Each structure stands twice: as C-alpha cells, then as structure tokens.
Amino acid sequence: MRYIVCILSLLFVLSSCRHSSQQNAVLLSKADKIMEQSPDSALLWLKKIQQPKELLSSKDFALYSLLLSQAYDKNDIEIRSDSLIQRAVDYFSNKKDYTRLGYAFFYLSRSERNKGNAQGQAEALLKALSVAIQSNNFELIGLIYSEKASIYEEQNQLDSMISYSQLSYNALKKGKNIRNQNIALMKIGYGYYLSYNFKKALSYYKNAENTAKSIHDSPLLSSIYSIISLSHYYQNDYREALLYARKSLNYSDVYDFGKWTSISAIYIKLGEIDSAKLYLNKCLQGGNKTPDCYLLLQEIAEKEKNYSQAIAYSKQYATQKDSLFKQSLATSFAGMEKKYNYERIAAENKSLIIVNQRNKIAVLFLLLGFSCIIVIVLLWRYRHKQIQLKQHQELVEKEKENNLLLQQQINMQNALIKNVEHHKRTAIKRLVPNSVDFSTASEDTASDSLVLYDELISSIDGLYNGFSQRLKSNFPQLTTTDILICCLLRAGFESGMIASVLDTQTDSFNVRRTRLRKKLKIRHGINFSDFLAEF
C-alpha cells in the first residue's frame, strides 16, 4: 500500500510540474511583447496556442489568461465571464507577483463592469490599486485612477472625475507613458468641458496637443482637435471652431461622419449653407443617416423657407430620435427647448397647408397644453427628488443618533468591566498577607463592606442586564449575601476571591456555596457557574 501511495504522489508531482512546449512558450512571449503596441496581433498569436489548459504550465497558463483578457479588452471585445481572468488572479496572488496581480485585478474589474456588477467592479479596483502601490508600477496606478475617473463620469460626479484624472496624469507621468498621459490630459479637459468651463478645458487640450505632436500620434491629434473645435463652438467662436474642425479632418480617417456633422453645424452658424450641405450629403451618401444629420438639414430648409422639405426632414429625424428625445425632455432643459422648437416649426409648416385658421389655433393650444404638462411633470419630479433627499437626510441623522447611543452603551459597558476587574484585583490583594496591622484593616473593611457590596452588585447588574433583580424575582428566598455570591460567580470571581470579599474562610464559603446550590435547585452534575451564565 505504501508503494502505491508513493507512486501516485510522484505522478501528481510530475503532472503539476509540466512544462509548456517551446512553440507555445514562443507564442506567449511574442503576444506579451507586442500587447501595448499591437493588441490585435497579440490576440492572433494567443489564439494560435493549442489546448492552453492542458499543454501550458501553471505559470504560463496564468499569464495566458491575463494576456487574453487584456487583448480582448484592448480590441473592444466584451467579456462577461470572469472565469478566465480569475485563474490569473488566483495564481499571481499565491506567487506575490504584484505587477501581474495588479493587472489581473484591473481586468477583473473590467469583467465585472461588463456584467453590470458595480460593487464587484469597485472591489476589484480597490484591490488592484492596493497591489499596484506595492509593485510601484506607476503606469498601472495611472490606469486604475483613470478607470475610477470613468466611473465618476458615468455618475456625473465631475469634481471627482477631474480629481482622479489628475491623479492618473501624475502617475502616468512618473511611469513615462506619454500616450496615456495625453489621454489623461484630455480626460481632465473633458471634465471641465462637461462643467461648461470651456476656457480651462481648452488649456488642458492645448497641453495635450503639444504632447501629441511630439510623439506624432495622428489619431490622438484628430480627437484633440475635434474636442477643441467643440469647445470653441460652445463659446460662439465659430471661426476658431471651423479651423480646428478642419485640422481634425486632416488627421482623421476618410469616413469620419461625426466630424462631418460637426463641421456642418459650424458652417450653418457662419451662414455658409452650401458648405454645410456638402458635408451633410457626404454623410447621407456614406450611409450615416443619423438623427443629428436630419436635424441640421431641417434647420437649413427652414433658413431657405422650404417648409415642406423641413417637414420631411423633421419626420425622418423624429422616426430615429423620438424615444430618446422624449427621455431627454424629462431630464434636461436643453431637451425641452429642442422639443419646443420642433413643435413650433411643425406648427408653422402645417399652417402653410391648413386653410382653416381654427385648426391652427387648436394646434397652438395643444402645444401650450403639452408644454404645461411637461412643466408640471418636471415640477413633480423636482418635488419628489426633494422629498427623497429630505428622507435620506432624516435617515442619516437617525443613523448618527443610533451610532451615538451605541457608542455610549459601549463606553458604559467598558466602564463597568473596568470596575469589576478593579474589584477582582482588590480581592486578590486582600488574599496576599502584608505588613499592615490586620486589626486596623478589618475596621476599615467593615466600614466599607456594605458600600463595596452595593457597588459590586450594581456593576454586575449593569454588565449582565439586571442579573441580581432576576435572581430576586425567581428565587425570593435568597438572602443578600446569597445574591452577592451569585453575582460574583457570574462575573468570573474565583472561590478564594469571593471568600476574601466576604471576609470568611474558604471552607466556610464552600459550605455556603453547597447550600446555595440547593436553594437554586441545581441538579447534580451541572456546573454552578454554567447555570448562572445561562440564567
């Protein structure tokens, strides 16, 4: 039997120490080296590895799981299962490879985000940050802070978004990751952009522009110029907006429909309708029939007083945007203003073909009634939010009061415990003989004994929820000394200590204790202290 166990143990050790084949090891190494520069190629290398779970060593399989999760994320392939990255987390946690473990937790948070598990995402990010700080990997720290900034952006907490973006930039600067530094700068600027602080946003965008030029990153420059153009647009500086929109097109792909739509809006503001039509037609011909495109075409038709065409564009716009448009009405003043303008234009266009003036008046009343309903709904939502906020504040105040009461109870309990412990130590000291004249000591003790007994019983009652009162209620035949003995036993005093407190011999106390068991009707074999503890 012993030989069989030895053979099985040897086989287990050999199987657990398997090595990856040279071909798989080379593919894994190549994918690791090019992951940052070319994640799509890295993904192809990883997919060439055959039977990774069976043919890779434990270390290489953990690395494979991490790199594959990273490649999927960088190639915008959403993964909702965390089983793959969890293998990397488990392995690197045991090996204390803090850099790999930090990245494993980071991509675990991405997986939890894809599943919609906000709590799991936050917990994984906290672990990733803790490990990253230990690894002293500033690039990883910067990525984690950037992810936290994105979470705050989704929650519309712009101050926190800007703060964490700044932390991300500082960490990436230490890690000398220039491209991600630029992205962090853009994120800071975007936070100010969303806060309508366009001047401060532009200062960060300009800084990002200078850095992007130094590394000749055309796609990044295109994005920077596009957001700079929008910032100037919302400041009504349409000439500067047009300048940067053109720069963005120079650095972008051939079919960049979003930027074509933006430059069309700028041309409309400048009154250059033909140029606006040119870019909008490019969008339509390229198959990008977005709601914004139809909205701009409707605006052009209105300027040209071509109301029938404006109605046609407005219907196409409403078909694609109606549900989203109604939702925006409930949450933003800008949405309400657009809806109002849309209904006004629709009413004006209908007036061209409606002969009966009374129908026109009915439409106007309908518009007014609809606007009143919207205002009422918005006021109701506002009032409901205020009530919810007030209720939340009341709950917070109540929780504070409860915490204060709990703290007071804990402090009182600690004081009672200290009091009982003090009496224990006093009783022990009385057991130890000293040079003090016993006659004098006994006189002092006799004068204070009643006070001491009351303090002990009072302290033990506070500590054990009125223990003495329950004894008196259930066993009215007990004397005061009997109750004192029970209280001292409940508080954990030893027999010698209690005899000292009662100023009696230990043998006499044991006899009294036996009689007390009979009074309490404690059956044979049941421990006295256990009986009192359960009382």
PEBEL-V776791 format. One line per field, one symbol per residue. ss: DSSP state (H for helix, E for strand, C for the rest). phi: phi as a letter, one per 20 degrees, with the letter a starting at -180 (. if undefined). A space follows every 10 residues. Layout:
# PEBEL-V776791
ss = ???
phi = ???
This chain:
# PEBEL-V776791
ss = CHHHHHHHHH HHHHHHCCCC CHHHHHHHHH HHHHCCCCHH HHHHHHHCCC CHHHHCCHHH HHHHHHHHHH HHHHCCCCCC CCHHHHHHHH HHHHHCCHHH HHHHHHHHHH HHHHHCCHHH HHHHHHHHHH HHHHHCCHHH HHHHHHHHHH HHHHCCCHHH HHHHHHHHHH HHHHCCCHHH HHHHHHHHHH HHHHCCCHHH HHHHHHHHHH HHHHHCCHHH HHHHHHHHHH HHHHCCCHHH HHHHHHHHHH CCCCCCHHHH HHHHHHHHHH CCHHHHHHHH HHHHHCCCCC HHHHHHHHHH HHHCCCHHHH HHHHHHHHHH HHHHHHHHHH HCHHHHHHHH HHHHHHHHHH HHHCCCHHHH HHHHHHHHHH HHHHHHHHHH HHHHHHHHHH HHHHHHHHHH HHHHHHHHHH HHHHHHHHHH HHHHHHHHHH HCCCCCCHHH HHHHHHHHHH HHHHHHHHHH HHHCCCHHHH HHHHCCCCCH HHHHHHHHHH CCCCHHHHHH HHCCCHHHHH HHHHHHHHHC CCCCCCCHHH HHHCC
phi = .fffffffff ffffffdfdf ffffffffff fffdgfebff fffffffffe lffeddfgff ffffffffff fgffeldfdd edffffffff ffffelefff ffffffffff ffffenefff ffffffffff fffffmefff gfffffffff ffffemefff gfffffffff ffffflefff gfffffffff ffffemefff gfffffffff ffffdlefgf ffffffffff ffffemefff ffgfffffff ddffddffff fffffffffe nefffffgff fffffeneee gfffffffff fffemeffff ffffffffge dfffffffff cbffffffff ffffffffff ffdeefffff ffffffffff ffffffffff ffffffffff ffffffffff ffffffffff ffffffffff ffffffffff fefbefffff fffffffdff ffffffffff ffeclmgfff fffecfffef fgffffffff enfeffffgf felcffffff ffffffgffe leffneffff fffef
